[in-house]
């Protein structure tokens, strides 16, 4: 295994995506235009994005021994994602997600993790070889929170760079943020963690400093169509701001864009890119992905990103 290997602790689910003109309000039924069945789960999406962006990756996840689980295994074989970290749960269902996507590419999502909820700290310990042979950890809040925190502690003890994508947001012990080298929330998650309503660049700067005050090394707040703001510590008042990359193709599906960003970001960190280059690389990668349908399979390949001016 390469010393630049990236360990991802996350989940795999099968996405059921429904395309419709507008998202339904509570109690409302709308008629959709199309539906897509494909691979999903934030950790899984991130692992595929890492591989496509040129990184080496091992996914630690728990899946069922059902048809959906086989979908995941076939995906990782085709996408060159190492499966040595997978835990196959006999007789359990692999998770699934119901996703509604409107004509502007905006979405609402319900995730049922299924077998992924059974991932434990003991299972992480059984995959210690992956930590021993990796340089970077990427995890988030779709796995049980105690497992995410434990993974960060283990990675820190092994000298790995740690990336936490706090999605979907749950409250955790504030001290846990001291284990994080790079925190990558979107504006909603940044608002929840910092207590500052992130609505523009100025409030994002305030939130970024608050996140660093928690002990986070670097805050990277993704702002959707507004771009990305990176705060490099409590004394970084302006931060590094990158506007969204403008392409001639229109945005058709934002599902998985954050995962693609995180995957490419992890690749850049593992390769020793400067922070600025890593941000630029991840921003370009995510900008291409929203011009395509699907989550994992919207991630572009390294050559596509390199050729994007």
Number of C-alpha atoms within 10 A of each C-alpha: 14 11 13 18 23 32 29 29 30 27 31 31 30 22 24 18 23 19 21 19 15 17 19 14 8 6 5 7 9 11 11 15 11 9 14 13 13 20 22 28 26 29 29 29 27 34 37 33 37 33 25 25 27 15 25 24 30 28 26 27 26 29 30 23 17 15 11 20 23 14 16 22 17 10 18 19 11 10 16 17 22 19 16 13 21 18 21 17 18 11 10 17 19 28 24 21 21 15 18 23 24 19 15 14 21 15 18 13 14 11 17 17 22 18 25 27 17 17 23 17 15 10 17 22 14 11 15 14 13 23 25 17 17 24 22 26 28 30 27 27 24 26 25 16 15 14 22 25 23 18 24 28 18 19 24 18 11 16 14 23 21 25 26 24 24 21 19 15 17 12 10 14 7 10 11 16 21 15 24 28 21 25 27 27 27 22 23 18 21 27 20 16 20 19 13 18 17 23 13 11 16 11 15 27 24 19 25 33 25 21 27 25 16 17 18 26 21 23 28 26 27 26 23 16 12 15 16 24 25 26 29 21 19 20 11 15 13 16 19 16 19 17 14 18 16 12 12 6 10 12 20 18 23 23 26 25 29 27 28 35 26 33 32 34 31 31 29 24 23 22 18 11 14 11 16 13 14 20 25 20 21 23 26 24 30 29 25 23 28 24 19 21 21 24 29 28 20 24 32 24 17 18 11 15 18 12 7 11 6
